[in-house]
Amino acid sequence: MGEVEDRIGAVTNIIRELSKGVVLGTSHQYYHSQFAGGANGQLFQGDFSLAYRPLDSRWTLLDRVKYRYEIVDNAQSLPIFGQTTLQGIENASSAAVVNNLNINRLSKTRKNQFSMYYGTKMVWDQYDGERYQSFIDLYGLEIRQDLTEKWDIGFQGSVLNSWSADNMKYSYGPSHQRRRKLWKVGIVYREPSLKALFEAWFG
């Protein structure tokens, strides 16, 4: 209990190794805040993650699902649960589900590899009785081939869709990479604002 805000919360974290190289994890948080000025809100968020990367396998799979549900009332200018949450609004709710999947496969010789990425974000918002919904997804592909012990060459491409706004951004091009020192150079064509859109939508 406090003079300005009363807050209660609960946090859980679980991680388990299902087998060698296969790990499952999950975490959840719940918070309820009540301010002396009348603002109040509830936040429930969490994630589920799976990592599949056995040492004897040519396949690697990483997947993570994040979700968030928030309700606020009389928030005024208060960021009740942080700067990225609802504020300046009365009687509002927001929910989002984000999934990020990455799959990588090495060849038998381990001289080339193929990677695929797919990310999605679904959002539901409600303000003053009005409901809004949006869906965004991102496809990414990359192929790499070893040239020497230190250098490899590849091609990468991605497409970002905002289905609700009916627009698309894309990126593609070849690249060269020097391993170990992590230097990377190449020529990549990008639609304007692709990086900004990706960071804003997938965080």
Stockholm file with secondary structure:
# STOCKHOLM 1.0

chainA/1-203         MGEVEDRIGAVTNIIRELSKGVVLGTSHQYYHSQFAGGANGQLFQGDFSLAYRPLDSRWTLLDRVKYRYEIVDNAQSLPIFGQTTLQGIENASSAAVVNNLNINRLSKTRKNQFSMYYGTKMVWDQYDGERYQSFIDLYGLEIRQDLTEKWDIGFQGSVLNSWSADNMKYSYGPSHQRRRKLWKVGIVYREPSLKALFEAWFG
#=GR chainA/1-203 SS CCSSEEEEEEEEEEEEEEETTEEEEEEEEEEEEEETTSCEEEEEEEEEEEEECCTTCSEEEEEEEEEEEEEEESCTTCCTTCTTSCCSCSSEEEEEEEEEEEEEEECTTSSEEEEEEEEEEEEEEEETTEEEEEEEEEEEEEEEEESSSSEEEEEEEEEEEETTTTEEEEEEEEEEEETTTTEEEECCEECTTHHHHHHHHHC
#=GC SS_cons         CCSSEEEEEEEEEEEEEEETTEEEEEEEEEEEEEETTSCEEEEEEEEEEEEECCTTCSEEEEEEEEEEEEEEESCTTCCTTCTTSCCSCSSEEEEEEEEEEEEEEECTTSSEEEEEEEEEEEEEEEETTEEEEEEEEEEEEEEEEESSSSEEEEEEEEEEEETTTTEEEEEEEEEEEETTTTEEEECCEECTTHHHHHHHHHC
//
